[in-house]
Amino acid sequence: MKRNLTVGVLLAIFCIAAGVASLLLSSCAAVRSALNIENPRYSLHDIRPRVDVALPLSASSIDIDFALEVENPNSVGLRLDQIDFNLLINNNPVLDSISQQDIHIPANGRGDVRLRTRIGYQNVRSLWTEIVNVIQGNRARYELRGNAYYNTPLGRLKFPVSVYSTR
């Protein structure tokens, strides 16, 4: 008799656990479809290259600061955790970079993200013509391609980023 009671209790616990799991899975799917989070829109502002010439020349570099505006069209706020991106100047790949962020983008609002990247001596040599043109005040086309990672009510979501600016 005691064995039947134990088996019955275990079966009841299993049924309750299965019911709770089913309820949680269906509510997560409902929340996901109700929120329908879409990729924010991006635009580049305030691009500032800074040249740091040093001796020996191999210690020289160029720092580029970007102000990236993120426009959130969603009905929930998003937290930007990370952006990984490729930087191109005049369609020439310059470098790959990752920027760790912790920036809140309000629902149906905007947020500014500061990105800084450093172009080392080896990349400076290969892009010398473009860099001289930028230093002399000629226009350069900057492009960022990569991914943005957001912490949302649905978990961590990854969205593509592709934005360019002529300056």
matplotlib code that plots the C-alpha trace (Angstrom):
import matplotlib.pyplot as plt

x = [0.0, 2.8, 4.5, 1.3, 1.0, 4.6, 4.0, 0.8, 2.5, 5.4, 2.9, 1.0, 4.2, 5.2, 1.7, 1.9, 5.4, 4.4, 1.4, 3.5, 6.1, 3.4, 1.8, 5.2, 6.1, 2.8, 3.0, 6.5, 5.3, 2.4, 4.7, 7.1, 4.4, 2.8, 6.1, 7.4, 10.7, 12.2, 15.7, 16.3, 17.5, 21.0, 22.7, 26.3, 27.0, 30.1, 32.9, 36.3, 39.6, 42.6, 46.1, 48.8, 52.2, 55.0, 58.6, 59.2, 56.5, 55.3, 53.9, 51.7, 47.9, 44.7, 41.8, 38.3, 35.4, 31.9, 28.5, 26.0, 22.3, 20.0, 16.3, 14.1, 10.7, 9.5, 7.0, 9.6, 12.9, 16.1, 19.4, 22.4, 25.0, 27.5, 28.3, 30.7, 31.6, 33.8, 35.0, 35.4, 36.8, 36.1, 35.1, 38.4, 38.2, 40.2, 39.6, 37.2, 36.2, 33.9, 32.5, 30.9, 28.1, 25.4, 23.1, 19.3, 17.4, 13.8, 10.7, 9.9, 12.9, 16.5, 19.9, 23.4, 26.2, 29.9, 32.2, 36.0, 38.3, 42.0, 43.8, 47.2, 50.4, 50.0, 46.5, 47.7, 50.3, 47.9, 45.4, 47.8, 46.1, 42.7, 44.2, 46.1, 42.8, 41.0, 43.7, 43.7, 40.0, 38.8, 35.6, 35.8, 33.0, 32.8, 30.8, 30.1, 28.8, 28.2, 25.8, 24.2, 23.2, 20.3, 19.0, 15.2, 12.3, 12.6, 16.3, 19.4, 18.6, 21.1, 20.3, 22.4, 23.9, 24.8, 25.3, 27.4, 28.1, 30.0, 31.9]
y = [0.0, 2.4, 1.7, 2.6, 5.9, 6.8, 6.1, 8.1, 11.1, 11.0, 10.8, 13.8, 15.8, 15.0, 16.0, 19.3, 20.0, 19.2, 21.5, 24.4, 24.0, 24.0, 27.1, 28.9, 28.0, 29.2, 32.5, 33.1, 32.6, 35.0, 37.7, 37.3, 37.7, 40.6, 42.6, 41.9, 43.7, 45.1, 46.3, 49.9, 52.5, 53.9, 57.0, 58.3, 61.7, 63.6, 61.6, 62.8, 61.4, 62.2, 61.5, 60.5, 60.6, 59.1, 58.1, 55.4, 55.6, 52.1, 53.6, 56.0, 55.6, 57.2, 57.2, 57.7, 58.7, 58.1, 59.2, 56.6, 57.6, 54.7, 55.2, 52.6, 52.2, 49.5, 49.8, 48.5, 50.0, 48.2, 47.9, 47.9, 45.5, 45.3, 46.3, 44.4, 46.2, 46.5, 50.0, 50.9, 54.2, 55.0, 51.3, 50.1, 47.7, 49.3, 47.1, 45.0, 46.1, 45.3, 47.9, 46.9, 49.2, 49.5, 52.1, 52.2, 53.2, 54.2, 52.9, 54.9, 57.1, 57.7, 57.2, 58.1, 55.6, 56.6, 54.4, 54.7, 52.7, 52.8, 52.3, 51.0, 51.7, 48.7, 49.8, 53.4, 52.4, 50.5, 53.4, 56.2, 57.9, 58.0, 59.2, 62.0, 63.1, 63.1, 65.1, 67.6, 68.1, 66.1, 64.1, 60.5, 58.0, 56.1, 52.9, 50.6, 47.1, 44.6, 43.5, 45.1, 43.0, 44.1, 42.9, 42.8, 41.3, 38.4, 37.8, 38.8, 39.7, 40.3, 42.8, 43.8, 47.3, 48.9, 52.7, 55.1, 58.8, 61.1, 63.9]
z = [0.0, 0.9, -2.5, -4.4, -2.5, -3.3, -7.0, -7.0, -5.3, -7.9, -10.8, -9.4, -9.0, -12.6, -13.9, -12.0, -13.2, -16.9, -16.6, -15.1, -17.9, -20.6, -19.1, -19.0, -22.6, -23.9, -22.0, -23.3, -26.8, -26.2, -24.8, -27.7, -30.3, -28.3, -28.1, -31.6, -31.0, -34.2, -35.0, -34.0, -36.6, -36.5, -37.7, -37.3, -35.9, -34.8, -36.3, -34.9, -36.1, -33.9, -35.1, -32.6, -34.3, -32.1, -32.4, -33.4, -36.1, -35.2, -32.0, -34.0, -34.2, -35.2, -32.8, -34.2, -32.0, -33.3, -31.9, -32.9, -32.4, -31.8, -32.4, -30.7, -32.5, -29.9, -27.1, -24.6, -23.6, -24.7, -23.0, -25.4, -24.1, -26.9, -30.5, -32.7, -35.9, -38.9, -39.7, -43.4, -44.6, -48.3, -48.7, -47.4, -44.4, -41.6, -38.5, -36.5, -33.0, -30.1, -27.8, -24.5, -23.6, -21.0, -22.4, -21.9, -25.0, -23.9, -25.6, -28.7, -27.9, -28.8, -27.2, -28.0, -28.0, -28.0, -29.9, -30.0, -32.1, -32.7, -36.0, -35.4, -37.4, -39.7, -40.7, -41.0, -43.5, -45.7, -45.7, -46.0, -49.0, -47.3, -44.0, -45.7, -47.4, -44.1, -42.4, -45.2, -44.7, -47.8, -47.4, -46.2, -46.2, -42.9, -42.6, -39.6, -40.2, -37.5, -34.8, -31.8, -28.8, -26.7, -23.3, -23.7, -21.8, -24.2, -23.4, -25.3, -29.0, -31.8, -34.6, -37.6, -37.8, -41.1, -41.1, -43.0, -43.1, -45.4, -43.7]

ax = plt.figure().add_subplot(projection="3d")
ax.plot(x, y, z, "-o")
ax.set_aspect("equal")
plt.show()
